Amino acid sequence: MLFRDILGHDDTKRALVRSVQSNHVAHAQLFDGPPGGAGIALAWAFATYVNCEDRQPDDACGRCASCIKMRKLVHPDVYHIFPLPRTPKEGEDLLGELTPQWRGFLESHPYRTLSEWLGFINATGNQQGIIPIKESRGIINKLSLKAFEGEFKIMLFWQPELLNVQAANALLKILEEPPEKTLFLIVSSQSDKLLTTIISRTQRVAIRAFTDEEVTAFLLQKGIEERRARQIAYLSEGNLSTAMRLTLDTEDDRHTWFANWMRKCYSRDFATLVKLADEFDGLGKEKQKGIFDYTLNLFRDLFLWQNGIEDLLRLQDEELSFVQKFGKAVNPKAIELLIQEITEGYYHLERNARAKVLFLDISLIAARTMR
């Protein structure tokens, strides 16, 4: 992974490169960003740059032996810590067993989430991911070794928020007094769950979410049609993991469904609303959740438009035109109520409530309050 392979984040890339060129590389850095963001990709690219044998002014060369090994995640001086599905048994090297799968997981694309990883390794539903104390102690042993090839020994640590208190405390000493030429690149999507003593021993690298334009560009590179790519970018809200998942859905037009649903609610066409509830009930759960996601996003922008905050609108073309027309006819208080109802409906939908009942209930509330 090279910096040029990552969309956007130019300021962050320049800061990371400058730290190496000026010989001011912090020994422990916390790449702190949202799920499905560029955290692990930037840490990977930084690790590649640090040990590159022919550094360029703004990126690693991509050609030297070190870069080639980093591209395949097999560099002998780079160690990986990632969540395990369970606590290893006595004498079991579960981290080592899963490392080949971890490499394949990142090579497909690096904008990943914990739930994706657990699904990738076929973890069962009750396995939430854990980084046990054994792995924290193993870090100390691995980093005590002399570097084999590169200038730095590097520990690439993903999802440190899954450390329990004992495992986190085991890391504190080595974070405070690391071996010479050692880097900790810690990638977190929930840094608020980390011990403050760990945060205080790291230099934070703030990672923003991807913009809609960056998500769209990424999807266009994957061969997604532009209109579809823009709709997915709007729904994913900067999460490239979500965007990639949405590309796997059979193409549907959520806007057409939403617009028709709202028109029938506004006109109080109860017979059609009952039919729509039957149709909604026949959809798969992911499509049902997708419609609710889209509705919440549209209502958010509708609320912004009604309150004159047009600078924050993310809609374009057909959706923007609908919001502008529909917003003139709908009571703003109804939008607030419906956002609350759909959020609650989404919660119950995830817990296997009957989709038809939820949808029809929200439809009747909308019909009653819109005008």
VEXPA-693973 format. One record per residue: z, x, y of N, C-alpha, C in turn; residue number from 1. Coordinates in steps of 0.2 Angstrom, whole numbers, plus 5000, padded with zeros to 4 digits. Example, Ala and Ser with C-alpha at 12.3 -4.5 7.8 and 13.67 -1.06 7.14 Angstrom:
2
> 5039 5066 4972 5039 5062 4978 5039 5066 4984 1 $
> 5035 5064 4989 5036 5068 4995 5039 5064 5000 2 $
# end
This chain:
371
> 5000 5004 4994 5000 5000 5000 5000 5004 5006 1 $
> 4995 5003 5011 4995 5007 5017 4996 5002 5023 2 $
> 4998 5005 5028 4999 5001 5034 4993 4996 5036 3 $
> 4987 4999 5035 4981 4996 5037 4979 4990 5032 4 $
> 4983 4990 5027 4982 4984 5022 4986 4978 5024 5 $
> 4990 4979 5029 4995 4973 5031 4992 4970 5037 6 $
> 4992 4963 5037 4989 4960 5043 4995 4960 5049 7 $
> 4992 4962 5055 4997 4961 5061 5003 4966 5060 8 $
> 5008 4965 5064 5014 4969 5064 5013 4976 5067 9 $
> 5008 4976 5071 5006 4983 5074 5012 4986 5077 10 $
> 5016 4983 5081 5022 4986 5084 5027 4989 5079 11 $
> 5028 4986 5074 5033 4988 5069 5029 4994 5065 12 $
> 5023 4994 5064 5020 4999 5061 5020 5006 5065 13 $
> 5019 5005 5072 5019 5011 5076 5026 5014 5076 14 $
> 5031 5009 5077 5038 5012 5077 5040 5016 5071 15 $
> 5038 5013 5065 5039 5017 5059 5035 5024 5058 16 $
> 5029 5024 5060 5025 5030 5060 5028 5035 5065 17 $
> 5030 5032 5071 5033 5037 5076 5040 5040 5074 18 $
> 5044 5036 5070 5050 5039 5068 5049 5045 5063 19 $
> 5044 5045 5059 5042 5050 5055 5039 5056 5059 20 $
> 5035 5055 5063 5032 5060 5067 5037 5064 5072 21 $
> 5042 5060 5074 5047 5063 5079 5053 5066 5075 22 $
> 5052 5065 5068 5058 5067 5064 5064 5064 5065 23 $
> 5064 5057 5066 5070 5053 5067 5070 5047 5063 24 $
> 5069 5049 5056 5069 5044 5051 5077 5042 5049 25 $
> 5079 5036 5050 5085 5034 5048 5086 5034 5040 26 $
> 5091 5036 5038 5092 5037 5030 5092 5030 5027 27 $
> 5095 5025 5030 5095 5019 5027 5092 5013 5032 28 $
> 5087 5010 5030 5084 5005 5035 5084 4998 5031 29 $
> 5085 4993 5035 5085 4986 5033 5079 4983 5035 30 $
> 5075 4981 5031 5069 4978 5033 5070 4970 5032 31 $
> 5072 4967 5038 5075 4961 5038 5070 4955 5041 32 $
> 5067 4951 5036 5062 4946 5038 5063 4940 5034 33 $
> 5058 4935 5035 5058 4929 5032 5055 4929 5025 34 $
> 5057 4924 5020 5054 4924 5014 5046 4924 5015 35 $
> 5042 4927 5010 5035 4927 5010 5032 4931 5016 36 $
> 5036 4935 5019 5034 4939 5025 5032 4946 5023 37 $
> 5032 4951 5028 5029 4957 5027 5034 4962 5025 38 $
> 5040 4961 5024 5046 4965 5023 5044 4970 5017 39 $
> 5043 4968 5011 5042 4973 5006 5035 4977 5006 40 $
> 5030 4974 5009 5024 4977 5011 5025 4983 5016 41 $
> 5029 4982 5021 5030 4987 5026 5034 4992 5023 42 $
> 5039 4991 5019 5043 4996 5016 5039 5000 5011 43 $
> 5035 4997 5008 5031 5001 5003 5026 5005 5007 44 $
> 5023 5003 5012 5018 5007 5016 5022 5013 5019 45 $
> 5028 5011 5022 5032 5017 5025 5034 5022 5020 46 $
> 5036 5020 5014 5037 5025 5009 5031 5029 5007 47 $
> 5025 5026 5007 5019 5029 5006 5018 5035 5011 48 $
> 5019 5033 5017 5018 5037 5023 5022 5043 5023 49 $
> 5029 5042 5022 5034 5047 5022 5032 5053 5017 50 $
> 5030 5051 5011 5028 5056 5006 5021 5058 5006 51 $
> 5017 5056 5010 5010 5057 5010 5009 5065 5011 52 $
> 5004 5068 5008 5003 5075 5008 4998 5077 5014 53 $
> 4995 5072 5017 4990 5073 5022 4991 5067 5027 54 $
> 4996 5066 5031 4997 5061 5035 4992 5061 5041 55 $
> 4990 5055 5042 4985 5054 5048 4989 5051 5054 56 $
> 4986 5051 5060 4990 5049 5066 4994 5042 5065 57 $
> 4991 5037 5061 4993 5031 5061 4994 5028 5054 58 $
> 4993 5032 5049 4994 5029 5042 4993 5035 5037 59 $
> 4995 5033 5031 4994 5038 5026 4987 5039 5024 60 $
> 4985 5045 5021 4978 5046 5020 4975 5041 5014 61 $
> 4979 5039 5009 4977 5035 5004 4973 5039 4999 62 $
> 4973 5045 4999 4968 5049 4995 4972 5054 4991 63 $
> 4978 5057 4993 4981 5062 4990 4985 5060 4984 64 $
> 4988 5065 4980 4991 5063 4974 4997 5058 4975 65 $
> 5000 5059 4980 5006 5055 4981 5004 5048 4983 66 $
> 4999 5047 4987 4997 5040 4989 4994 5037 4983 67 $
> 4990 5040 4979 4988 5037 4973 4993 5034 4968 68 $
> 4999 5038 4968 5004 5036 4964 5008 5031 4967 69 $
> 5009 5031 4974 5012 5025 4977 5008 5019 4977 70 $
> 5002 5019 4977 4998 5013 4976 4999 5010 4969 71 $
> 5000 5014 4964 5002 5011 4958 5009 5010 4956 72 $
> 5013 5012 4961 5021 5011 4961 5024 5016 4955 73 $
> 5021 5021 4954 5023 5026 4949 5025 5033 4951 74 $
> 5026 5033 4958 5029 5040 4961 5035 5041 4958 75 $
> 5036 5048 4955 5043 5049 4952 5049 5050 4957 76 $
> 5047 5050 4963 5053 5051 4968 5055 5044 4971 77 $
> 5052 5039 4969 5053 5032 4972 5056 5028 4966 78 $
> 5062 5025 4968 5066 5021 4963 5066 5014 4965 79 $
> 5066 5009 4961 5066 5002 4963 5072 4999 4960 80 $
> 5075 4995 4964 5080 4990 4962 5078 4983 4964 81 $
> 5078 4979 4960 5076 4972 4961 5080 4967 4957 82 $
> 5081 4961 4958 5085 4956 4955 5083 4955 4947 83 $
> 5088 4955 4943 5088 4954 4936 5089 4947 4934 84 $
> 5086 4944 4929 5088 4937 4927 5095 4936 4924 85 $
> 5098 4941 4922 5105 4941 4919 5108 4948 4919 86 $
> 5114 4948 4918 5118 4954 4917 5116 4958 4911 87 $
> 5114 4964 4911 5112 4968 4905 5117 4968 4900 88 $
> 5116 4968 4894 5120 4969 4888 5122 4977 4888 89 $
> 5128 4978 4885 5130 4985 4884 5125 4989 4881 90 $
> 5123 4995 4884 5118 4999 4882 5111 4997 4884 91 $
> 5110 4991 4887 5103 4989 4888 5101 4991 4895 92 $
> 5094 4994 4895 5091 4996 4902 5086 4990 4904 93 $
> 5089 4985 4906 5085 4979 4908 5081 4980 4914 94 $
> 5083 4984 4919 5079 4986 4924 5073 4990 4922 95 $
> 5074 4995 4918 5069 4999 4915 5064 4995 4912 96 $
> 5066 4990 4908 5061 4986 4904 5057 4981 4908 97 $
> 5060 4979 4914 5056 4975 4918 5052 4978 4924 98 $
> 5053 4985 4924 5049 4989 4929 5042 4988 4929 99 $
> 5039 4988 4923 5031 4987 4923 5029 4981 4925 100 $
> 5033 4975 4924 5032 4969 4926 5032 4968 4934 101 $
> 5037 4972 4936 5039 4972 4944 5032 4975 4947 102 $
> 5030 4981 4944 5024 4984 4947 5018 4979 4947 103 $
> 5017 4975 4942 5011 4970 4942 5013 4965 4946 104 $
> 5019 4963 4947 5021 4957 4952 5019 4959 4959 105 $
> 5020 4965 4961 5019 4967 4968 5011 4969 4969 106 $
> 5008 4972 4964 5001 4974 4965 4996 4968 4966 107 $
> 4998 4962 4963 4994 4956 4964 4994 4954 4972 108 $
> 5000 4954 4975 5000 4954 4982 5008 4954 4984 109 $
> 5009 4958 4989 5016 4960 4990 5021 4955 4994 110 $
> 5018 4949 4996 5021 4944 5000 5025 4939 4996 111 $
> 5030 4941 4993 5033 4938 4987 5040 4935 4989 112 $
> 5042 4930 4984 5049 4927 4985 5053 4928 4979 113 $
> 5059 4927 4979 5064 4928 4973 5062 4922 4968 114 $
> 5060 4916 4970 5058 4911 4965 5052 4913 4961 115 $
> 5047 4916 4965 5041 4918 4961 5043 4924 4956 116 $
> 5047 4929 4958 5049 4934 4953 5052 4931 4947 117 $
> 5057 4927 4948 5060 4924 4942 5055 4920 4938 118 $
> 5050 4917 4941 5045 4913 4937 5041 4918 4934 119 $
> 5039 4924 4937 5035 4929 4934 5037 4932 4928 120 $
> 5044 4933 4928 5047 4936 4922 5050 4930 4917 121 $
> 5048 4924 4918 5049 4918 4914 5057 4917 4913 122 $
> 5060 4918 4919 5068 4917 4919 5069 4909 4918 123 $
> 5074 4907 4914 5075 4900 4913 5078 4897 4920 124 $
> 5078 4891 4920 5080 4887 4926 5087 4888 4929 125 $
> 5091 4890 4925 5098 4891 4927 5099 4899 4929 126 $
> 5094 4903 4929 5095 4910 4930 5093 4911 4938 127 $
> 5098 4913 4942 5097 4913 4949 5095 4920 4952 128 $
> 5095 4925 4947 5094 4932 4950 5101 4936 4951 129 $
> 5102 4942 4949 5108 4946 4950 5106 4953 4950 130 $
> 5110 4957 4955 5110 4964 4955 5117 4966 4953 131 $
> 5118 4968 4946 5124 4970 4944 5127 4976 4946 132 $
> 5133 4977 4945 5137 4983 4948 5134 4990 4944 133 $
> 5132 4989 4938 5129 4994 4934 5123 4997 4938 134 $
> 5119 4993 4941 5113 4996 4944 5115 4999 4951 135 $
> 5120 4997 4954 5123 5000 4960 5125 5007 4958 136 $
> 5129 5008 4953 5131 5015 4951 5125 5019 4948 137 $
> 5120 5016 4945 5114 5019 4943 5110 5023 4949 138 $
> 5111 5019 4955 5108 5022 4961 5110 5029 4962 139 $
> 5117 5030 4962 5120 5036 4964 5118 5042 4959 140 $
> 5117 5040 4952 5115 5045 4947 5108 5047 4949 141 $
> 5103 5042 4950 5096 5044 4951 5095 5048 4958 142 $
> 5099 5046 4963 5098 5050 4969 5101 5057 4969 143 $
> 5105 5058 4964 5108 5065 4964 5103 5070 4961 144 $
> 5098 5067 4958 5093 5072 4956 5089 5075 4962 145 $
> 5086 5081 4961 5082 5084 4966 5075 5081 4965 146 $
> 5072 5080 4971 5065 5077 4972 5060 5081 4967 147 $
> 5056 5077 4964 5051 5080 4959 5045 5083 4963 148 $
> 5042 5079 4967 5036 5080 4971 5036 5079 4978 149 $
> 5039 5074 4980 5039 5072 4987 5044 5075 4992 150 $
> 5043 5074 4998 5048 5077 5003 5055 5073 5002 151 $
> 5054 5067 5001 5060 5062 5001 5061 5059 4994 152 $
> 5067 5058 4992 5069 5053 4987 5070 5046 4990 153 $
> 5067 5041 4988 5067 5035 4991 5069 5029 4986 154 $
> 5074 5025 4988 5076 5019 4985 5073 5013 4988 155 $
> 5069 5010 4985 5066 5003 4987 5070 4998 4984 156 $
> 5074 4994 4988 5079 4990 4986 5077 4983 4989 157 $
> 5075 4978 4984 5073 4971 4986 5078 4966 4985 158 $
> 5080 4962 4989 5085 4956 4989 5092 4959 4988 159 $
> 5094 4963 4992 5101 4966 4991 5106 4960 4992 160 $
> 5105 4955 4995 5109 4949 4996 5112 4946 4990 161 $
> 5109 4948 4984 5111 4946 4977 5116 4951 4974 162 $
> 5118 4956 4978 5124 4960 4976 5130 4956 4976 163 $
> 5134 4957 4971 5141 4954 4972 5145 4959 4976 164 $
> 5151 4957 4977 5156 4961 4982 5157 4968 4978 165 $
> 5158 4968 4972 5160 4974 4968 5154 4979 4968 166 $
> 5148 4976 4967 5141 4980 4967 5140 4983 4974 167 $
> 5141 4978 4979 5140 4980 4986 5145 4986 4988 168 $
> 5151 4985 4986 5156 4991 4988 5154 4997 4985 169 $
> 5151 4997 4979 5149 5003 4976 5144 5007 4979 170 $
> 5140 5003 4984 5134 5007 4987 5137 5010 4994 171 $
> 5143 5008 4996 5145 5009 5003 5145 5017 5004 172 $
> 5148 5020 4999 5150 5028 5000 5143 5031 5000 173 $
> 5138 5030 4996 5132 5034 4996 5128 5032 5002 174 $
> 5128 5026 5005 5125 5024 5011 5128 5028 5017 175 $
> 5134 5029 5017 5138 5033 5022 5136 5040 5022 176 $
> 5136 5043 5016 5135 5050 5015 5130 5051 5009 177 $
> 5123 5050 5011 5118 5050 5006 5116 5058 5005 178 $
> 5114 5059 4999 5111 5066 4998 5106 5068 5003 179 $
> 5104 5074 5004 5099 5076 5009 5092 5074 5007 180 $
> 5088 5072 5012 5081 5070 5011 5081 5064 5006 181 $
> 5086 5059 5007 5086 5053 5004 5085 5047 5008 182 $
> 5081 5042 5006 5080 5036 5010 5081 5030 5006 183 $
> 5085 5025 5010 5086 5019 5007 5082 5014 5011 184 $
> 5077 5011 5008 5073 5005 5011 5075 4999 5008 185 $
> 5079 4995 5012 5082 4989 5009 5078 4983 5012 186 $
> 5076 4979 5008 5072 4973 5010 5075 4967 5009 187 $
> 5077 4963 5014 5081 4957 5013 5078 4951 5017 188 $
> 5078 4945 5014 5076 4939 5017 5082 4934 5019 189 $
> 5088 4937 5018 5094 4933 5020 5099 4938 5021 190 $
> 5098 4942 5027 5103 4947 5029 5110 4944 5030 191 $
> 5110 4938 5032 5117 4935 5034 5122 4935 5028 192 $
> 5119 4936 5022 5123 4936 5016 5125 4943 5014 193 $
> 5123 4948 5018 5125 4955 5016 5132 4956 5019 194 $
> 5136 4961 5016 5142 4963 5019 5141 4966 5025 195 $
> 5145 4965 5030 5144 4968 5037 5145 4976 5037 196 $
> 5148 4978 5032 5149 4985 5031 5142 4989 5029 197 $
> 5138 4985 5025 5132 4987 5023 5127 4987 5029 198 $
> 5127 4982 5033 5123 4981 5038 5124 4986 5044 199 $
> 5131 4988 5044 5133 4993 5049 5130 5000 5048 200 $
> 5129 5001 5041 5127 5008 5039 5119 5008 5039 201 $
> 5115 5003 5041 5108 5003 5041 5105 5003 5048 202 $
> 5099 5005 5048 5095 5003 5055 5091 4997 5053 203 $
> 5091 4992 5057 5088 4986 5056 5081 4987 5058 204 $
> 5076 4985 5054 5069 4984 5056 5067 4976 5056 205 $
> 5067 4973 5062 5066 4966 5062 5058 4965 5060 206 $
> 5057 4960 5055 5051 4958 5053 5050 4951 5055 207 $
> 5045 4949 5059 5043 4942 5061 5039 4939 5055 208 $
> 5039 4932 5055 5035 4929 5051 5027 4930 5053 209 $
> 5023 4929 5048 5016 4929 5050 5014 4923 5054 210 $
> 5009 4925 5059 5007 4919 5063 5002 4915 5059 211 $
> 5000 4909 5062 4995 4905 5059 4988 4908 5058 212 $
> 4987 4912 5064 4980 4916 5064 4980 4921 5058 213 $
> 4986 4924 5057 4986 4930 5052 4985 4927 5045 214 $
> 4989 4921 5044 4988 4918 5037 4981 4915 5036 215 $
> 4978 4912 5041 4971 4910 5041 4967 4916 5039 216 $
> 4967 4921 5042 4963 4927 5041 4964 4930 5034 217 $
> 4970 4930 5032 4972 4932 5025 4968 4928 5020 218 $
> 4969 4921 5021 4965 4916 5016 4958 4917 5016 219 $
> 4955 4918 5022 4948 4919 5023 4946 4925 5019 220 $
> 4950 4930 5019 4948 4936 5015 4948 4934 5007 221 $
> 4952 4929 5005 4952 4927 4998 4947 4922 4997 222 $
> 4943 4920 5001 4937 4916 5000 4939 4908 5001 223 $
> 4944 4907 5004 4946 4900 5006 4942 4898 5012 224 $
> 4939 4891 5011 4935 4889 5017 4939 4888 5023 225 $
> 4936 4889 5029 4940 4890 5035 4945 4883 5037 226 $
> 4942 4877 5036 4946 4872 5038 4952 4871 5033 227 $
> 4951 4872 5027 4956 4872 5022 4961 4878 5023 228 $
> 4959 4884 5025 4963 4889 5027 4968 4888 5033 229 $
> 4965 4884 5038 4969 4883 5044 4974 4877 5042 230 $
> 4972 4873 5038 4977 4868 5036 4983 4871 5032 231 $
> 4981 4875 5027 4986 4879 5023 4991 4883 5028 232 $
> 4988 4886 5033 4992 4890 5037 4997 4886 5041 233 $
> 4995 4880 5043 4999 4876 5047 5005 4873 5042 234 $
> 5004 4872 5036 5009 4870 5031 5014 4875 5029 235 $
> 5011 4882 5029 5015 4887 5026 5020 4890 5031 236 $
> 5019 4889 5037 5023 4891 5043 5025 4899 5042 237 $
> 5020 4903 5041 5021 4910 5041 5023 4913 5035 238 $
> 5023 4909 5029 5025 4911 5023 5019 4912 5018 239 $
> 5017 4918 5017 5011 4920 5014 5012 4918 5006 240 $
> 5018 4918 5004 5019 4916 4997 5018 4909 4996 241 $
> 5020 4905 5001 5018 4898 5001 5011 4896 5002 242 $
> 5008 4900 5006 5001 4899 5007 4997 4901 5001 243 $
> 4999 4906 4997 4995 4907 4991 4996 4902 4986 244 $
> 5002 4899 4986 5003 4894 4981 4999 4887 4983 245 $
> 4998 4886 4989 4995 4880 4991 4987 4881 4990 246 $
> 4985 4887 4989 4978 4888 4988 4976 4886 4980 247 $
> 4981 4886 4976 4980 4884 4969 4980 4876 4968 248 $
> 4983 4873 4973 4982 4865 4973 4975 4863 4973 249 $
> 4974 4858 4969 4967 4855 4970 4966 4852 4977 250 $
> 4961 4853 4980 4960 4852 4987 4961 4844 4989 251 $
> 4965 4843 4993 4966 4836 4996 4967 4836 5003 252 $
> 4966 4830 5006 4966 4830 5013 4973 4826 5015 253 $
> 4978 4830 5017 4984 4827 5018 4984 4824 5025 254 $
> 4980 4826 5030 4979 4823 5036 4976 4816 5035 255 $
> 4971 4815 5031 4968 4808 5030 4974 4804 5027 256 $
> 4977 4806 5022 4983 4802 5019 4988 4800 5025 257 $
> 4990 4805 5028 4995 4804 5033 4993 4799 5039 258 $
> 4987 4800 5041 4984 4796 5047 4984 4788 5044 259 $
> 4981 4788 5038 4981 4781 5035 4987 4778 5034 260 $
> 4992 4782 5032 4999 4779 5031 5002 4777 5037 261 $
> 5002 4781 5042 5005 4779 5049 5001 4773 5052 262 $
> 4995 4772 5051 4991 4766 5054 4994 4760 5051 263 $
> 4994 4760 5044 4997 4755 5040 5004 4753 5042 264 $
> 5008 4758 5043 5015 4757 5045 5015 4753 5052 265 $
> 5011 4756 5057 5011 4753 5064 5008 4746 5064 266 $
> 5003 4745 5060 5000 4738 5060 5004 4733 5055 267 $
> 5009 4736 5052 5014 4732 5047 5010 4729 5042 268 $
> 5005 4732 5039 5001 4730 5033 5005 4731 5027 269 $
> 5010 4727 5025 5014 4728 5020 5011 4728 5013 270 $
> 5006 4724 5012 5002 4724 5006 4999 4731 5004 271 $
> 4996 4734 5009 4993 4740 5008 4998 4746 5008 272 $
> 5004 4745 5011 5010 4750 5010 5012 4750 5003 273 $
> 5012 4744 5000 5015 4744 4993 5010 4747 4988 274 $
> 5003 4746 4990 4998 4750 4986 4998 4758 4987 275 $
> 5000 4760 4993 5000 4767 4995 5006 4770 4991 276 $
> 5012 4766 4990 5018 4768 4987 5016 4769 4979 277 $
> 5012 4765 4977 5010 4766 4970 5006 4772 4969 278 $
> 5001 4773 4974 4997 4779 4974 5001 4785 4974 279 $
> 5006 4785 4979 5011 4791 4980 5015 4792 4973 280 $
> 5017 4787 4970 5021 4788 4964 5016 4791 4958 281 $
> 5010 4790 4958 5006 4793 4953 5004 4800 4954 282 $
> 5005 4803 4960 5004 4810 4962 5009 4815 4958 283 $
> 5007 4821 4957 5012 4826 4955 5017 4827 4960 284 $
> 5023 4830 4958 5029 4831 4962 5027 4836 4968 285 $
> 5023 4841 4966 5021 4846 4972 5017 4843 4977 286 $
> 5012 4838 4975 5008 4835 4980 5013 4830 4984 287 $
> 5017 4827 4981 5022 4822 4985 5026 4826 4990 288 $
> 5028 4832 4988 5032 4836 4992 5027 4839 4998 289 $
> 5021 4840 4996 5016 4843 5001 5015 4838 5006 290 $
> 5015 4831 5004 5013 4826 5009 5020 4825 5014 291 $
> 5025 4826 5011 5032 4825 5015 5032 4831 5020 292 $
> 5030 4837 5017 5030 4843 5022 5025 4842 5027 293 $
> 5019 4840 5026 5014 4839 5031 5017 4834 5036 294 $
> 5020 4829 5034 5022 4823 5038 5027 4826 5043 295 $
> 5032 4830 5040 5037 4833 5044 5034 4838 5050 296 $
> 5029 4842 5048 5026 4846 5053 5023 4842 5058 297 $
> 5019 4837 5056 5016 4833 5061 5021 4829 5066 298 $
> 5026 4827 5063 5031 4824 5067 5034 4829 5072 299 $
> 5035 4835 5070 5038 4840 5074 5033 4841 5080 300 $
> 5027 4842 5079 5022 4843 5084 5021 4836 5089 301 $
> 5022 4830 5085 5022 4824 5089 5028 4824 5094 302 $
> 5033 4826 5092 5039 4826 5096 5039 4831 5102 303 $
> 5036 4837 5100 5035 4841 5106 5030 4839 5111 304 $
> 5024 4836 5108 5019 4833 5113 5022 4827 5117 305 $
> 5026 4823 5114 5029 4817 5118 5034 4820 5123 306 $
> 5037 4826 5122 5042 4829 5127 5038 4834 5132 307 $
> 5032 4834 5132 5028 4839 5136 5029 4846 5135 308 $
> 5030 4848 5128 5031 4855 5126 5025 4857 5123 309 $
> 5019 4857 5126 5013 4858 5123 5011 4865 5121 310 $
> 5015 4870 5124 5014 4877 5123 5016 4878 5116 311 $
> 5020 4875 5113 5023 4876 5106 5019 4873 5100 312 $
> 5014 4869 5102 5010 4865 5097 5006 4870 5093 313 $
> 5005 4869 5087 5002 4873 5082 4995 4869 5079 314 $
> 4995 4863 5081 4989 4859 5079 4982 4861 5082 315 $
> 4977 4859 5079 4970 4860 5081 4966 4854 5079 316 $
> 4961 4853 5083 4955 4849 5081 4958 4842 5080 317 $
> 4956 4840 5074 4957 4833 5072 4964 4831 5072 318 $
> 4969 4835 5069 4976 4834 5069 4979 4833 5077 319 $
> 4977 4838 5081 4979 4837 5088 4977 4831 5091 320 $
> 4970 4829 5090 4968 4823 5093 4972 4817 5091 321 $
> 4974 4817 5084 4978 4811 5081 4984 4811 5085 322 $
> 4988 4817 5085 4994 4817 5088 4994 4814 5095 323 $
> 4989 4816 5099 4989 4814 5106 4988 4806 5107 324 $
> 4984 4804 5102 4983 4796 5102 4989 4793 5100 325 $
> 4991 4795 5094 4997 4791 5091 5003 4792 5095 326 $
> 5004 4798 5098 5010 4799 5102 5011 4794 5108 327 $
> 5005 4791 5110 5006 4787 5116 5008 4780 5114 328 $
> 5007 4778 5107 5009 4772 5105 5016 4771 5101 329 $
> 5018 4777 5099 5024 4777 5095 5031 4778 5099 330 $
> 5036 4775 5098 5042 4776 5102 5045 4782 5100 331 $
> 5047 4787 5104 5050 4794 5103 5056 4793 5098 332 $
> 5060 4788 5099 5066 4787 5095 5064 4786 5088 333 $
> 5059 4782 5087 5057 4781 5080 5055 4788 5076 334 $
> 5052 4792 5080 5050 4799 5077 5056 4803 5075 335 $
> 5061 4803 5079 5068 4806 5077 5071 4803 5071 336 $
> 5071 4796 5071 5073 4793 5065 5069 4794 5058 337 $
> 5063 4794 5059 5058 4796 5053 5059 4803 5051 338 $
> 5060 4808 5055 5061 4815 5053 5067 4815 5049 339 $
> 5072 4811 5051 5078 4811 5047 5077 4808 5040 340 $
> 5074 4802 5040 5073 4799 5034 5068 4803 5029 341 $
> 5063 4806 5032 5059 4810 5027 5062 4816 5025 342 $
> 5066 4819 5029 5070 4825 5027 5075 4823 5021 343 $
> 5078 4817 5022 5083 4815 5017 5079 4813 5010 344 $
> 5073 4810 5011 5069 4808 5006 5066 4814 5002 345 $
> 5065 4819 5005 5063 4826 5002 5068 4828 4998 346 $
> 5074 4828 5000 5080 4830 4996 5081 4826 4990 347 $
> 5080 4820 4990 5081 4815 4984 5075 4816 4980 348 $
> 5069 4817 4983 5063 4818 4978 5064 4825 4974 349 $
> 5066 4830 4977 5068 4836 4973 5073 4835 4967 350 $
> 5077 4830 4968 5082 4828 4963 5080 4822 4959 351 $
> 5073 4821 4958 5070 4817 4953 5072 4809 4955 352 $
> 5073 4808 4961 5073 4801 4963 5066 4798 4962 353 $
> 5065 4791 4961 5059 4788 4960 5055 4788 4967 354 $
> 5049 4791 4966 5045 4793 4972 5042 4786 4975 355 $
> 5041 4781 4971 5038 4775 4974 5043 4771 4978 356 $
> 5050 4771 4976 5055 4768 4980 5056 4772 4987 357 $
> 5056 4779 4986 5057 4783 4992 5052 4782 4997 358 $
> 5046 4782 4995 5040 4781 4999 5040 4774 5003 359 $
> 5041 4769 4999 5041 4762 5001 5047 4761 5006 360 $
> 5052 4764 5005 5058 4763 5009 5057 4766 5016 361 $
> 5054 4772 5016 5052 4776 5022 5047 4772 5026 362 $
> 5042 4769 5022 5036 4765 5025 5039 4759 5029 363 $
> 5044 4756 5026 5047 4750 5029 5051 4751 5035 364 $
> 5054 4757 5035 5058 4759 5041 5053 4761 5046 365 $
> 5048 4764 5045 5043 4766 5050 5040 4760 5053 366 $
> 5038 4755 5049 5035 4749 5051 5040 4745 5056 367 $
> 5046 4745 5054 5051 4742 5058 5052 4745 5065 368 $
> 5052 4752 5065 5054 4755 5071 5049 4758 5076 369 $
> 5043 4758 5073 5037 4761 5077 5036 4758 5084 370 $
> 5037 4751 5084 5035 4748 5090 5040 4742 5092 371 $
# end
